[in-house]
Amino acid sequence: MKNERQDEEKNFVEEVGLVFEQTGLPRMAGRVLGRLLISDSPHQSADELTEALMVSKGAISTATRHLVQCGLVERISLPGVRHYYFRIQANAWQHMVRRGIVDEIKMVRQLAEHGLELLADKTPLTPLAEMLAVYTFMEREVPALLERWEREAK
């Protein structure tokens, strides 16, 4: 029974790695994130992550540095302990959405505007005009949606 649970946890960690790799994170960073999500402890040391994920300390160091820079994970110290621990940053998911999706929406909206400027003397292509309309709408609505989430989450 315990081995089955461990296998399920390993599979979940790998799944998180693959999903977050598709969002642009290195797979190892996603695996670390996956481990932190299911850990019994609210934080994990680099040694604990190294052992749980069966990877090198260098791989953990690179992954945690990346996650800290992205704002998903924070490095903490505990009184009387010489090494650092890592945990999921408070509001990590809102930060991720705001940093990733909102910025991406703005870039695509600007791209559509640029395309329409190029065609200013021609009849705009329907897909390009639709692209601008969708991304203009999303750029306006996603921040409002995040604000609503933050109000409701309190």
RALIN-V795971 format. One record per backbone hydrogen bond with DSSP energy under -0.5 kcal/mol. NH is the residue of the N-H (numbers start at 0). CO is the residue of the C=O. E is the energy in kcal/mol with one decimal. If there is no record, write none. Layout:
# RALIN-V795971
nh=NH co=CO e=E
nh=NH co=CO e=E
This chain:
# RALIN-V795971
nh=4 co=0 e=-2.0
nh=5 co=1 e=-2.5
nh=6 co=2 e=-2.4
nh=7 co=3 e=-2.3
nh=8 co=4 e=-2.4
nh=9 co=5 e=-2.6
nh=10 co=6 e=-2.5
nh=11 co=7 e=-2.2
nh=12 co=8 e=-2.6
nh=13 co=9 e=-2.3
nh=14 co=10 e=-2.4
nh=15 co=11 e=-2.7
nh=16 co=12 e=-2.2
nh=17 co=13 e=-2.4
nh=18 co=14 e=-2.8
nh=19 co=15 e=-2.7
nh=20 co=16 e=-1.5
nh=21 co=17 e=-1.4
nh=22 co=18 e=-0.6
nh=22 co=19 e=-0.5
nh=23 co=20 e=-1.3
nh=24 co=19 e=-2.1
nh=29 co=25 e=-1.9
nh=30 co=26 e=-2.4
nh=31 co=27 e=-2.5
nh=32 co=28 e=-2.5
nh=33 co=29 e=-2.6
nh=34 co=30 e=-2.5
nh=35 co=31 e=-2.6
nh=36 co=32 e=-2.0
nh=37 co=33 e=-1.3
nh=38 co=34 e=-1.1
nh=43 co=85 e=-2.3
nh=45 co=83 e=-0.7
nh=48 co=44 e=-2.4
nh=49 co=45 e=-2.7
nh=50 co=46 e=-2.4
nh=51 co=47 e=-2.7
nh=52 co=48 e=-2.5
nh=53 co=49 e=-1.0
nh=54 co=49 e=-1.4
nh=59 co=55 e=-1.8
nh=60 co=56 e=-2.8
nh=61 co=57 e=-2.5
nh=62 co=58 e=-2.3
nh=63 co=59 e=-3.1
nh=64 co=60 e=-2.1
nh=65 co=61 e=-2.0
nh=66 co=62 e=-2.4
nh=67 co=63 e=-2.5
nh=68 co=64 e=-2.4
nh=69 co=65 e=-2.0
nh=70 co=66 e=-0.7
nh=70 co=67 e=-0.9
nh=71 co=66 e=-2.0
nh=72 co=66 e=-1.4
nh=73 co=86 e=-2.8
nh=75 co=84 e=-2.9
nh=77 co=82 e=-0.5
nh=80 co=77 e=-2.1
nh=84 co=75 e=-3.0
nh=85 co=43 e=-2.8
nh=86 co=73 e=-1.9
nh=88 co=71 e=-2.8
nh=91 co=88 e=-1.6
nh=94 co=90 e=-2.2
nh=95 co=91 e=-2.5
nh=96 co=92 e=-2.4
nh=97 co=93 e=-2.9
nh=98 co=94 e=-2.9
nh=99 co=95 e=-2.9
nh=100 co=96 e=-0.8
nh=101 co=96 e=-1.7
nh=102 co=97 e=-0.6
nh=103 co=99 e=-2.3
nh=104 co=100 e=-3.0
nh=105 co=101 e=-2.0
nh=106 co=102 e=-2.2
nh=107 co=103 e=-2.3
nh=108 co=104 e=-2.5
nh=109 co=105 e=-2.6
nh=110 co=106 e=-2.0
nh=111 co=107 e=-2.4
nh=112 co=108 e=-2.3
nh=113 co=109 e=-2.3
nh=114 co=110 e=-2.4
nh=115 co=111 e=-2.3
nh=116 co=112 e=-2.3
nh=117 co=113 e=-2.1
nh=118 co=114 e=-1.1
nh=119 co=116 e=-1.5
nh=121 co=118 e=-2.5
nh=128 co=124 e=-2.3
nh=129 co=125 e=-2.7
nh=130 co=126 e=-2.3
nh=131 co=127 e=-2.1
nh=132 co=128 e=-2.3
nh=133 co=129 e=-2.9
nh=134 co=130 e=-2.3
nh=135 co=131 e=-2.2
nh=136 co=132 e=-2.1
nh=137 co=133 e=-2.6
nh=138 co=134 e=-2.3
nh=139 co=135 e=-1.5
nh=140 co=136 e=-2.5
nh=141 co=137 e=-2.7
nh=142 co=138 e=-0.5
nh=143 co=139 e=-0.7
nh=144 co=140 e=-2.4
nh=145 co=141 e=-2.5
nh=146 co=142 e=-2.3
nh=147 co=143 e=-2.2
nh=148 co=144 e=-2.4
nh=149 co=145 e=-2.5
nh=150 co=146 e=-2.1
nh=151 co=147 e=-2.4
nh=152 co=148 e=-2.4
nh=153 co=149 e=-0.7
nh=153 co=150 e=-0.6
